[in-house]
Amino acid sequence: MSRRKFSVEEKLAILKEAEANGITQTIRRHGIYAKMIYRWREQLENGGREGLKPYQRVDPALRRLQQENLALKKLVAEKELVIAVKDELLKKTQLQNKTG
């Protein structure tokens, strides 16, 4: 069988047809393997319509930048947490000094 790309709508239609008419009849009609039906069904269950979209390779440079961005966001969040904790401790020590 030759490799063919199916749109999300085509995949959904084939899945509905397989549900209504059975997998064997559907795969013969469309010239695809049963494994493909099961894989699409699993992708639909796990990711919805987005899960059926074809996989697109992400540029390695873009992936590296995304990972760096995520690391920087985590670093900023940690710094914000440290500042918040220090502020709370400072407020508590100031209150203790005034009352004590």
C-alpha positions as YAML, in Angstrom:
chain: A
units: angstrom
residues:
- id: 1
  name: MET
  ca: [0.00, 0.00, 0.00]
- id: 2
  name: SER
  ca: [1.29, 3.43, -0.88]
- id: 3
  name: ARG
  ca: [1.74, 6.03, 1.82]
- id: 4
  name: ARG
  ca: [-1.05, 8.59, 1.85]
- id: 5
  name: LYS
  ca: [-1.66, 11.55, 4.12]
- id: 6
  name: PHE
  ca: [-5.16, 11.93, 5.51]
- id: 7
  name: SER
  ca: [-6.63, 15.16, 6.82]
- id: 8
  name: VAL
  ca: [-8.18, 15.28, 10.28]
- id: 9
  name: GLU
  ca: [-11.66, 15.32, 8.74]
- id: 10
  name: GLU
  ca: [-10.87, 12.26, 6.60]
- id: 11
  name: LYS
  ca: [-9.54, 10.40, 9.62]
- id: 12
  name: LEU
  ca: [-12.67, 11.23, 11.62]
- id: 13
  name: ALA
  ca: [-14.90, 10.10, 8.74]
- id: 14
  name: ILE
  ca: [-12.99, 6.82, 8.41]
- id: 15
  name: LEU
  ca: [-13.21, 6.23, 12.17]
- id: 16
  name: LYS
  ca: [-16.98, 6.83, 12.09]
- id: 17
  name: GLU
  ca: [-17.31, 4.50, 9.12]
- id: 18
  name: ALA
  ca: [-15.29, 1.81, 10.91]
- id: 19
  name: GLU
  ca: [-17.57, 2.16, 13.91]
- id: 20
  name: ALA
  ca: [-20.69, 1.84, 11.78]
- id: 21
  name: ASN
  ca: [-19.62, -0.75, 9.18]
- id: 22
  name: GLY
  ca: [-16.81, -2.60, 10.91]
- id: 23
  name: ILE
  ca: [-13.07, -2.31, 10.61]
- id: 24
  name: THR
  ca: [-12.54, -5.03, 7.99]
- id: 25
  name: GLN
  ca: [-14.92, -3.49, 5.48]
- id: 26
  name: THR
  ca: [-13.56, 0.01, 6.10]
- id: 27
  name: ILE
  ca: [-9.89, -0.89, 5.67]
- id: 28
  name: ARG
  ca: [-10.64, -2.72, 2.42]
- id: 29
  name: ARG
  ca: [-12.62, 0.24, 1.10]
- id: 30
  name: HIS
  ca: [-9.90, 2.79, 1.90]
- id: 31
  name: GLY
  ca: [-6.87, 0.55, 1.34]
- id: 32
  name: ILE
  ca: [-5.37, 1.04, 4.79]
- id: 33
  name: TYR
  ca: [-4.22, -1.24, 7.58]
- id: 34
  name: ALA
  ca: [-6.33, -2.05, 10.65]
- id: 35
  name: LYS
  ca: [-3.46, -0.88, 12.84]
- id: 36
  name: MET
  ca: [-3.92, 2.61, 11.42]
- id: 37
  name: ILE
  ca: [-7.58, 2.64, 12.55]
- id: 38
  name: TYR
  ca: [-6.57, 1.58, 16.07]
- id: 39
  name: ARG
  ca: [-3.78, 4.17, 16.18]
- id: 40
  name: TRP
  ca: [-6.13, 6.96, 15.05]
- id: 41
  name: ARG
  ca: [-8.72, 5.87, 17.60]
- id: 42
  name: GLU
  ca: [-6.10, 6.02, 20.36]
- id: 43
  name: GLN
  ca: [-4.85, 9.42, 19.18]
- id: 44
  name: LEU
  ca: [-8.42, 10.73, 19.17]
- id: 45
  name: GLU
  ca: [-9.06, 9.44, 22.69]
- id: 46
  name: ASN
  ca: [-5.80, 10.87, 24.04]
- id: 47
  name: GLY
  ca: [-5.58, 14.20, 22.24]
- id: 48
  name: GLY
  ca: [-8.96, 14.86, 20.65]
- id: 49
  name: ARG
  ca: [-8.92, 16.42, 17.19]
- id: 50
  name: GLU
  ca: [-5.46, 17.85, 17.90]
- id: 51
  name: GLY
  ca: [-4.15, 14.32, 18.39]
- id: 52
  name: LEU
  ca: [-5.14, 13.41, 14.83]
- id: 53
  name: LYS
  ca: [-3.11, 16.21, 13.27]
- id: 54
  name: PRO
  ca: [-0.04, 15.00, 11.41]
- id: 55
  name: TYR
  ca: [3.21, 15.15, 13.32]
- id: 56
  name: GLN
  ca: [5.34, 18.08, 12.26]
- id: 57
  name: ARG
  ca: [9.00, 18.07, 13.07]
- id: 58
  name: VAL
  ca: [10.07, 21.05, 15.16]
- id: 59
  name: ASP
  ca: [13.24, 22.87, 14.20]
- id: 60
  name: PRO
  ca: [16.01, 21.91, 16.66]
- id: 61
  name: ALA
  ca: [16.95, 25.58, 17.15]
- id: 62
  name: LEU
  ca: [13.34, 26.42, 18.01]
- id: 63
  name: ARG
  ca: [13.15, 23.47, 20.40]
- id: 64
  name: ARG
  ca: [16.37, 24.64, 22.11]
- id: 65
  name: LEU
  ca: [14.97, 28.17, 22.46]
- id: 66
  name: GLN
  ca: [11.71, 26.81, 23.91]
- id: 67
  name: GLN
  ca: [13.65, 24.76, 26.47]
- id: 68
  name: GLU
  ca: [15.81, 27.77, 27.37]
- id: 69
  name: ASN
  ca: [12.69, 29.90, 27.73]
- id: 70
  name: LEU
  ca: [11.13, 27.32, 30.04]
- id: 71
  name: ALA
  ca: [14.30, 27.16, 32.14]
- id: 72
  name: LEU
  ca: [14.36, 30.96, 32.44]
- id: 73
  name: LYS
  ca: [10.70, 31.03, 33.48]
- id: 74
  name: LYS
  ca: [11.42, 28.48, 36.20]
- id: 75
  name: LEU
  ca: [14.40, 30.53, 37.38]
- id: 76
  name: VAL
  ca: [12.29, 33.70, 37.58]
- id: 77
  name: ALA
  ca: [9.57, 31.83, 39.46]
- id: 78
  name: GLU
  ca: [12.11, 30.53, 41.98]
- id: 79
  name: LYS
  ca: [13.53, 34.03, 42.48]
- id: 80
  name: GLU
  ca: [10.01, 35.42, 43.00]
- id: 81
  name: LEU
  ca: [9.34, 32.73, 45.60]
- id: 82
  name: VAL
  ca: [12.56, 33.53, 47.45]
- id: 83
  name: ILE
  ca: [11.67, 37.22, 47.49]
- id: 84
  name: ALA
  ca: [8.14, 36.48, 48.75]
- id: 85
  name: VAL
  ca: [9.50, 34.28, 51.57]
- id: 86
  name: LYS
  ca: [12.05, 36.92, 52.57]
- id: 87
  name: ASP
  ca: [9.35, 39.61, 52.61]
- id: 88
  name: GLU
  ca: [7.16, 37.45, 54.87]
- id: 89
  name: LEU
  ca: [10.05, 36.77, 57.26]
- id: 90
  name: LEU
  ca: [10.94, 40.45, 57.33]
- id: 91
  name: LYS
  ca: [7.35, 41.40, 58.16]
- id: 92
  name: LYS
  ca: [7.25, 38.82, 60.97]
- id: 93
  name: THR
  ca: [10.53, 40.02, 62.49]
- id: 94
  name: GLN
  ca: [9.40, 43.64, 62.30]
- id: 95
  name: LEU
  ca: [6.13, 42.76, 64.07]
- id: 96
  name: GLN
  ca: [8.01, 40.87, 66.76]
- id: 97
  name: ASN
  ca: [10.37, 43.81, 67.31]
- id: 98
  name: LYS
  ca: [7.44, 46.25, 67.70]
- id: 99
  name: THR
  ca: [5.50, 44.02, 70.11]
- id: 100
  name: GLY
  ca: [8.47, 42.65, 71.94]
...
